[in-house]
């Protein structure tokens, strides 16, 4: 399916030069002179190699249509992530390479969508937000009331996050899985 380059999003699978690539990051670039473009960081599905490519904003790219299956994350064991199909109870094991950018927001029983190309799992889609517990963060500084000031914290999955100054360790929060940012208290 052909899509406009400006519609490329993180997690999509594209076919470029005859190979399948997973989109890791995107940035819309508008230079002072010339045509706007999409700067895309991609990882080759077969080899694992990364590359950066610029697509003209008017360019069309081939997005691979994947079948989607709702699955539940069960557990991680030595870099292998185990998921269960919610309808058939069939289990799928995914390696570390497919979990980049996903594992920071994954707890057992989290429901995700795994995208398949034929029988091969290629991508894990997280829900828009997940609820996680802040396990550590700096103490609030007395008198610090600025709404724009955030302090570093750590989630129960080990992922770093910036949280508002009033949050204490042990607080459950909603996290945006696309940006990795604090949304609100849960």
C-alpha positions in Angstrom: 0.0 0.0 0.0 1.5 3.3 -1.0 1.5 6.1 1.6 2.7 9.7 1.5 6.1 10.1 3.1 4.7 12.6 5.7 2.4 9.8 7.0 5.4 7.6 8.1 5.2 6.8 11.8 7.4 5.0 14.3 6.7 1.2 14.2 5.6 1.0 10.6 7.2 -1.6 8.3 8.2 -0.1 4.9 9.6 -1.7 1.8 12.5 0.3 0.5 14.8 -0.9 -2.3 13.3 -4.4 -2.1 14.0 -4.9 1.7 11.7 -4.7 4.7 12.5 -1.9 7.2 11.1 -1.1 10.6 10.7 2.7 11.3 12.5 3.5 14.6 12.3 7.3 14.6 10.9 10.0 12.3 11.4 13.8 12.1 9.7 16.2 9.8 12.4 18.6 8.5 11.5 21.9 6.9 14.6 23.7 5.6 14.5 27.5 5.0 15.0 26.8 1.3 13.8 23.8 -0.6 11.3 21.1 -0.1 10.2 19.7 3.3 11.2 16.1 4.0 10.8 13.2 6.4 14.1 12.1 8.1 13.5 8.4 9.0 15.7 6.1 11.0 15.0 2.5 10.0 16.3 -0.9 10.9 16.4 -3.7 8.4 14.1 -6.6 9.4 16.5 -9.3 8.0 19.9 -8.0 8.9 19.3 -5.7 11.8 21.3 -2.9 10.2 20.2 0.7 10.8 20.1 3.4 8.3 18.9 7.0 8.0 17.0 8.0 4.9 15.3 11.3 3.8 12.1 11.1 1.9 10.8 14.1 0.0 7.4 15.2 1.5 5.8 14.6 -1.9 7.4 11.1 -2.3 5.2 8.0 -1.9 6.6 4.9 -0.1 5.4 1.3 0.1 4.0 0.4 3.5 3.7 -3.3 4.1 0.2 -4.4 5.3 0.6 -6.7 8.3 -2.1 -8.9 9.9 -2.7 -7.9 13.5 -3.4 -10.2 16.4 -4.2 -9.1 20.0 -1.8 -10.8 22.4 -0.9 -10.6 26.1 2.7 -10.3 27.4 3.4 -13.2 29.7 7.1 -13.0 30.8 10.7 -12.3 29.7 13.3 -15.1 30.0 16.9 -14.3 29.1 16.1 -11.9 26.3 13.2 -13.9 24.9 9.8 -12.3 25.3 6.7 -14.7 25.6 3.3 -13.6 24.3 0.0 -15.4 24.2 -2.7 -15.1 21.5 -5.9 -13.9 23.3 -8.2 -16.1 21.1 -6.3 -19.3 20.4 -4.0 -19.3 23.5 -1.1 -20.1 21.2 2.2 -18.7 22.4 4.8 -16.7 20.4 8.3 -16.0 21.4 10.0 -12.7 20.3 13.7 -11.8 20.5 15.3 -8.7 21.9 15.6 -7.1 18.5 11.8 -6.7 18.1 11.4 -5.2 21.6 13.5 -2.0 21.1 11.4 0.9 22.3 8.7 -1.5 23.7 10.2 -3.3 26.6 10.4 -0.1 28.7 6.6 -0.1 29.0 5.8 -3.8 29.3 4.6 -5.6 32.4 3.2 -9.1 32.6 -0.5 -9.2 31.4 -0.1 -6.0 29.2 -2.2 -6.4 26.1 -0.5 -5.5 22.9 -1.0 -6.0 19.2 1.6 -8.1 17.4 1.8 -7.5 13.6 2.6 -10.5 11.4 3.9 -10.6 7.8 2.6 -14.1 6.8 3.5 -16.2 9.9 6.4 -14.1 10.9 6.0 -11.6 13.8 7.6 -8.2 12.8 6.3 -5.6 15.2 4.8 -5.0 18.6 2.3 -2.2 19.1 1.7 -0.9 22.6 -1.5 0.7 23.8 -1.3 4.6 23.6 -0.8 4.8 27.4 0.2 2.3 30.1 0.0 2.6 33.9 3.3 2.0 35.7 4.7 2.7 39.1 7.4 5.3 39.8 10.0 3.4 41.9 12.4 6.2 42.5 12.7 9.9 42.0 14.4 12.8 43.7 12.8 14.4 46.7 10.7 17.5 46.0 12.5 20.7 46.6 10.5 22.9 49.1 9.1 26.0 47.5 9.6 24.6 44.0 6.2 25.4 42.4 7.1 26.0 38.8 4.8 23.8 36.7 7.4 23.4 33.9 10.1 21.9 36.2 10.2 18.2 36.1 12.6 15.8 38.0 14.2 12.6 36.9 12.5 9.4 38.0 12.6 5.6 37.3 9.7 3.3 36.4 9.2 -0.2 37.7 10.4 -1.5 34.3 13.7 0.3 34.8 12.9 3.0 32.2 13.9 6.6 33.0 11.2 9.3 33.0 10.7 12.9 33.9 8.0 13.4 36.5 6.4 16.5 38.1 8.1 17.6 41.4 5.1 16.6 43.6 5.3 12.9 42.7 6.6 10.4 45.3 8.1 7.0 44.8 5.3 4.3 44.7 2.9 6.6 42.7 1.1 4.9 39.8 1.2 7.1 36.7 0.0 7.0 33.1 2.8 7.1 30.5 2.5 7.9 26.8 4.2 4.9 25.1 5.0 6.8 21.9 6.9 9.7 23.6 7.8 8.1 26.9 6.4 11.1 28.7 4.4 11.4 31.9 0.6 12.0 31.2 -1.1 12.0 34.6 -1.5 10.2 37.9 -3.3 6.9 37.5 
